[in-house]
Amino acid sequence: MNRITELFGIEYPIVQGGMVWCSGWRLAAAVSNAGGLGLLGAGSMHPETLQEHIGKMKTATDKPWGINIPLMYPEIDRLMKIVTDSGVRVVFTSAGSPKRFTPLLHEAGITVAHVVSSSTFARKCEEAGVDAVVAEGFEAGGHNGREETTTLALIPQVRRATTLPLIAAGGIGSGRAMMAAQALGAEGVQIGTLFALSSESSASEAFKRRCLSLNEGGTMLCLKKLAPTRLVKNSLYERIAEAESRGAGTDELREIMGRAASKRGIFEGDIETGELEIGQIASAVDEIRPVSLIMKQLLREYREAYGQLYAWPDTIN
């Protein structure tokens, strides 16, 4: 047990990222039932869709679970009302300041964690009263911090900056990576890519297969004039990269992206002209597996790494 497992009432300090177009009730329930914390990804759901997924979660698991809510969501007030009226007990917020909504969520008895990309934002989260922070490094898929700080560099700095329970995210795809995050000062991990490519993920099979084919360097951070986003290199990415290289403005970049680009790519499987968001660790994933097996492997690798680490001779005095 540690502060993360106690805070959320879970068996293992493993949180599934609330990823757009991937994190429906099937994935979140599978992670929670396996001992972690499953999160619904509200960022790609209409309010009515979220309400439906909340109802299905309540029948699919009796374990703790939560919702990831990007605070830049167009109908954020409506979404928050659904959450506070539905008996949800955990909310992870991102993409904005948690200062406005944290008191409202606490009043409804909800535990709040917020995703940050710097120690500065972590300190502001503590001032805002959140219960935990997720420090997400540059390796992560999808939307990223403008600082471009890697997980290895970020976690120790956030640990020094705040006393809050700390969850590491970005590039974590193995039990060894979990142990590394712990050594850096994190008390839990948030994992996205492994679960995005699981059997229960609501992402399309075409998206999953494309991500399985990636090698190192198969994703890149782009769209820095809009919101820095890690994308798979495909036809859409090449158009974006060409436009950015000649100094294209935000309007042209939005036009290139078009409407519903992430839905087109991740959910509908348009692997060439859709937006394919995935983390760098995708290049280490070689098969689509059920969540139960992913969790078992993570825990086995962690235990093996722990045993090997403490079997080393004590050569540092």
ABEGO torsion letter per residue (X at the ends): XBAAAAAAGBABBBBBBBBBGABBAAAAAAAAAAGBBBBBBAAABBAAAAAAAAAAAAAABABBBBBBBBAABABAAAAAAAAAAAGBABBBBBGEBAAAAAAAAAAAGBBBBBBBABAAAAAAAAAAGBABBBBBBAABBEBBBAAGBBAAAAAAAAAAABABBBBBBEGBABAAAAAAAAAAGBABBBBAAAAAABAABABBAAAAAAAAABBBGABBBBGAABBBBBBBBBAAAAAAAAAAAAGBBAAAAAAAAEBGAAAAAAAAGBAAABBBBBBAAAAABABBBBAAAAAAAAAAAAAAAAAAAAABBBABX
